[in-house]
Amino acid sequence: MWGWVRRTCYVLVFLSIAAPLVAFRYCYSLWDVPDPAQIAAGQNQTIRLYYSDGVTELARISPKSGNRSSVRFQDIPEHVQHAVLAAEDNSYWDNSGFDLTGIMRAVWNNVTGASGGGSTITQQYVKKATGNEQLSFDRKWREMVLAKKMADTYAKEDLLTAYLNTVYFGRGANGIQAAAQAYFGKDVQRLDVSEAALLAGVIQRPTYWDPDVDKENAERRWTFVLDQMAAQGWLADRASLRFPATLLRDAAPSSARMQIQTQVLAELEELADLRRDEMHQRGYRVITTIDRDAQTSAEQAVSTVMAGQPDTLRAAVVSIDPRSGGVLAYHGGGNGIGLDYAQSPQEAGSTFGTFVAVAAFQRGFRPDSPLDGGSPRMVDGIPFQNPAGVRCSPCDVGGSLQHQVNTASAALTSKLGTGAVADAAYHLGIPAELRGKPTLTEAAGKQPDTRIAVGAGATRVRTIDMARAYATLAANGVRTNSHFVDRVEDVAGAVRYNAKLSLTQVTPPKIASMVTANLSRIPLANGHTAAIRPGTRAYGNDGATAKAWMIGYTPHIATAAWIGADKIMPLKNKEGKDITALGEPATMWRAVMDGYRGGEPRASQTPDPAARPSPPTR
């Protein structure tokens, strides 16, 4: 009996080894390897972006086929080769097209959720040739077989040269020569070791590791590449190297469509592992979450409001669907050099009073809980005073929010603890850090000071994040992941990527309803009824600092509109008058809210206070 069991085990072991080998040899003989010349010529299809209806075209992204210049192997300095191999495949000269150790590591990472791939340079080249990005065993198997056959068919020097002439480095640069020009304004032969390490580092995620996008991330990646080079014995004087200066990226036109394109490409690269060069190769269709009516309204409103204004003024407006997190409208204004102000951290002002209220209600305070609204006063050693004309005596939590009572908000924040207010903001959708830097504190690990109560001090937020946070309140405390892409389709209509809906209950519905009800009373408390559509109210600020916000929501759309300046200064419009929330920001805000047709009927309604569309707060 045991002899039979032993023989059976021998047979199974033999088959487990022999079967893959036989299958490998069969596929090896059956499949043809791609021609490098055809690969280089194949990256020339247009990527089309569509509005959320999936039919109306939003934009086209044409391939920069002219930004490609091939070089010979002997023209590529050895330290450039070493940098690329250190970043992408340090066993290149020894492996047979694939690396079993790397593949097993990638499998383990997929199982454990860790990061890191297992593709050799030859496999990456095969992936580019086939255009297959699906995470499947079939794709990996085909890559392995074709990589082995390519390694047997072409010299290693030829394969490395072909790879470096076609790989995408970001900034529209295909190939190492175009990349050297785009980043450093020089030919590949003149790149030094530091510059080579930077270029090698961006291959894996060109947008994420571009130093002009995020210098801290780029420096971390650059350090990794140099450390890998040193570990391979390819770098002797590591300590003397310094992070290289790069050229600024070509200034993107400050149009909303171009800004949306940038966000779409970055999102697909990060979430779907789809890079621009791969999408050009396949001619993909990208269906965005952008609503045509809301976007058109946003573009027209920003154009109208900003026409003739002082050159120092900036604007941004973002709308988000509270139910899905999809961005419905997006405009980052601009300053002539391509800066997107919807992504630029700004002082929040009294809009942060909403987060103070959330933190208070979460800890048992009620709208009628009494507060001291006297002005001026010192709170935690910091002076606070209320805006001119603001009175709240006697005052309570609801009145503090409705009247913009800075002193009462600061006193309440002191009672709650500044960390509680920050946590409320984080949970609703304000990121704790941006590009490695904290958003609400002076330094990581420190608590905010009491100025967070009025959105001052270290408090810095982006327009898109404020829209997202208020959208969480509109969704009764359910936070979504804001995103621009609904799905990606190939030319045959097959879906290659679907956005994953993430819903997290971050505060009880009762708390969200209490905040909404109190925000709805703001115009009743302040007498402001202008610049808003039926059923929605607003109030403004005194324009004394470099920001004016208008933020509000219904259950179907949350919109944040901002006007400010790059420097702290009183905001004046083209007529020399103060800019307040009820002026220019309100005009942009209302235009988008009125233009969006994907929500409730347009007729005036008087809903239950708990579900009433909330007015914006400045």
Secondary structure, DSSP 8 states (H G I E B T S, - for coil): -HHHHHHHHHHHHHHHHHHHHHHHHHHHHHS----HHHHHHT----EEEE-TTSSSEEEEE---TTSB----GGGS-HHHHHHHHHHH-TTTTTSSSS-HHHHHHHHHHHHHT-------HHHHHHHHHHT----SHHHHHHHHHHHHHHHHHS-HHHHHHHHHHH-B-STT-BSHHHHHHHHHSS-GGG--HHHHHHHHHHSSSTTTT-TTT-HHHHHHHHHHHHHHHHHTT--S--TT-------------S-HHHHHHHHHHHHHHHHS---HHHHHHHT-EEEES--HHHHHHHHHHHHHHHTT--TTEEEEEEEE-TTT-BEEEEE----SS---GGGS-B--GGGGHHHHHHHHHHTT--TT-EE---SSEEETTEEE---TT---SSEEHHHHHHHT-HHHHHHHHHHH-HHHHHHHHHHHT--SEETTEESSSSSTT----GGGGGT-TT--B-HHHHHHHHHHHHTTTEEE--BSEEEEE-TT--EEEE----EEE-S-HHHHHHHHHHHHTHHHHHT--TT--TT---------SSEEEEEEE-SS-EEEEEEEESSS---B-TTS-B--TTTHHHHHHHHHHHH--SSS-SS-----TTTS-EEEE-
